[in-house]
Amino acid sequence: MTKEYYQMGWTLGDYSEDYYFSRLNNDYFIKINTTPLIAALSAEQIVPRLKWTKRLSNGDVVTAQDFENGRNLKTEEMTDNRIPKILNKVHSSQKIKRIMQAQGYQEQTALNSFSNLKSVISKELLENKDIAMAFNYLENNIPKDGEFAPCHADLHKNNWLLSNSNKLFLVDWEHAILGDPAIDISFILYRYIPQENWSTWLADYGLEITLSYRLKLKWYIVFQSMIMVIWYYEKRQLSEMNEWLVFINKVFFEYI
């Protein structure tokens, strides 16, 4: 069923999803009730440019961004040296951090993250020796928190948009948190960057790798992997769950 929004002069369909919209030779990407971070992310050129925001009579907030023709990155393209630079811009943005604080985002400490995981993991899962090993590792090696920063926290390759004009954007910020940047960095390094290239990647980001930082990265990737194990287990997608278990074993036995 369509819904007519006379405030804007055009028609949306069932607006639970995102939209492409064209009007007067301008192309827009439309979202309903998206993250309030979009304006700041747009100003930093991390997401496609925000054109306007409108509040509807029913309370919904509609945002329109430039529609960037393009595609998601392929796995082999995740080595693009623009990625560490974009992440550094995100993590060091005081403007984005202030907006998140004003919006009520809470700082996610490593201890709180583990406590949340502990509260949702089932006894049945902990009977698996590999899961128990990873759980015990997390419990006994909680890292010291760094400076809290804006983190995307969902850096899968499908959240990177490469436009036809070769602009690279980081999209889908609905899971953003205030946390240790190691959350984001660990996911990119372990999932997409060959281990022998980590030092170069981190240099592009602006960090020099140390043993203590490697250990922090290991903790955060094991933590994120365990979250994925729990998520797929609860959805009874056991094949995907086992893929993450294989990956956890790789982290422990194939990485320094």
N, C-alpha and C positions, 0 to 999 in steps of 0.2 A: 504494500500500500504506500502510495507516495504521500509526502507531506509538503504542503505549499508554504514557503517562507517568504511572505510578501515584503518583509523587512529588507530582503536582499534582492528581490526581483527575479528569483529563479527557483527551480524545483529540485529538491533532493529526493532520492528514493529512501528505502529503509536505511537510516543513517547510522547503523551500528558499525559500519566499516568506513575505510578511507575512500576518498573520491578524487577523480580527475575531473576538472571542470574548465571549460573554455568559454570566454565571453569577450567580445570586442577585440578579437585577435590576441587576447592575453590568456595564457594557460596557467591554471592554478592546481595545487594539490590541497585538497580540503580535508580537515580533520575536525572531529567533534570532541570537545572536552579533553584536549591533549594536555601534556605537561606544561605548567606555567614557565618552564625554562626556555621555551622556544624563542622568545624575543631575545634573550641574552645569547643563546646559541647562534641565532641568526646574525646578531651584531658581530660575533667572533668569526663568522663565516664557516662555522662547523656544520651547520645544516643549511639547506636551501633558504634563500632570503624570505623572511616573513613580509607579506604584503599588507595584510590587515587582520584585525580580530573584531568579531562582533558577538555581542550577547543577545540571544533570542528571548522572546517573551516567555518561553517555557523554562528559562534558566540555563539552557545549553550555551556553551561558548564555541563558536566556529572560528577556526583559524585558516587562513589561506596563505600558502607559500608558493614561490615560483615553482612551476613544474619543470623538473630537470629530466629530460629524456636520458636514459642510461640503463645501467644494469648493476647487479650485485657483483662483488669481487669473486673471482675464482680462488680456490685454495692456494694455487701457486702464485697468485697476485698479492697475497697477504704479506709478502716480503717487501712491498712498496715502501720506499724510505720516507714517504710522506706520513705514514701511519704513526711512527713514534713522535713526529713533530706535531701532529694533530693532537695526540694524547697529552703531550707536554703542555700544549696550549689549554686543553681542558683542565688538566690537573692544577695548573698554576693560575687559573682565572679567579681572581678575588671577586670579581663581579658576579660570576655564576655562583660562587660559594655564598656570597651575601644573600642572593636571591633564595637559594636553597634554605639557608638558615631562617630567613624571614617567612618562608613557606612552611616551616616546621619540620624540615628534614632533621632527623636525629643522627648523631655521629655513630657509625657502626664500628665498634671496637672488635678486635679479634676474639676477645673473651665473650662478648655478647653474641658474636656470630656463632661461635662454637656452642654456646648455651642454647641458642635457637635450634641448631642442628640436633643437639642432644635431646631436645624436647620432642622432636618429630620422628626420630629414627626408631624403628620398631625392634622389638626383641628378636623377632624372626630374622631380620636382616643381620643383626649382630651375631647370629649363629654361624654366619658365613665367615670363614677364617680370614679371607682377604679384606672383607669389610671391617671385621674386628681389628685387624692390623692397622688399617687406615684410621679408624676411629681412635685407637689408642695412641697412634702417632700424633693426631691432632690434639688430643687431650693433654699430652705430656710435652708438647713443644709449642705452646701458644706464643706467638712472637710479640715483641714490644711494638706498640702502635707508633707509626710515624705521624706526620702532620696530616690531619684530615683534609681531604680535597674532594671536589666533584669527581665522581667515578661513574662511568656508563654502566658497568657491571653486566653487560650482555654483548660481548664483542665478537660474536659469531660473524663469519664472513658475510652473511646475508644482511647484516646491519651496516655494511659499508656500500655506499652508492657511488659508482663511477659514472659521471655524466658523459654524454657524447662529445662534450667540449673538453674532456679530460680533467674536470674538477672532481675532487674526492670529498665526499661528505660522510659524516657519521650520524646515522639516523636511529629512530626508535629509542627514545630516552625514557620510556615509561618505567624502567627498572632502576633509574639512577639513584645513587646513594651518596652520602658523605662518608668516605672511608679512606683507607690506606690505598694510594695509587698502585700498590703491589697487586691489588685485586685485578685491575685491568691488565697490568704489565705481564703478570704470570700467565694469564689466559692466552695472550698473543704469543708469548715466547714458547710455551709448552705445546700449544696446539698448531702453531704455524711456522715457527722459525727454527731452522736447524741449529742444534746446540752450539756448533762451532761458530755460528754467526751472532751469538747472543751479545758478545762484547761490542760488536759493531752496531747492532740495533740499539743497545743501551746508550752508546756514545751519541747516536743520532737523537735519542730522547733527551740526553743530557746527564746521564748517570755513569759512574764507573762501578763495575760489578765487584762485589766483595763476597767472601764466604758467608758472612752473616746475612747479606741481602739475598744470596742464592737460597739460603735456608728459609727466609721469609717467603720468597717466591714459591718454593716447594710447598710450604704450609698452605698458602692460598690456593694453589692449583688442586691440591688434595682436597681441601675444603669444598671448592666449587664442584669438583668431580663427585664428591659424596652427595652433594645436593642433587646433582643430576641422577645419581643412582637411586636416591629416595624418590625423586619425581617420577622416574620411569617405572619403578617398582609399584608405586601407588596407582599408576595408570595401567599396570599389568602389561607393559611393553617390555618384556623380559629380554628380547634380543638387543634392544637399545641399551637396557640396563647393563647387560653383560659386556657390551662394547666399552662402556665407561669403566667397568671393573678391569678389563684388559688394559685400558689406558692407565689406571691407577697403578697397576703392577709395573707398567713401563716406567712410570715416574720413579718408582722405588728402585727398580733394578737395571734401568738402562740410562739413567741420567746421573751425572756426578752429584 
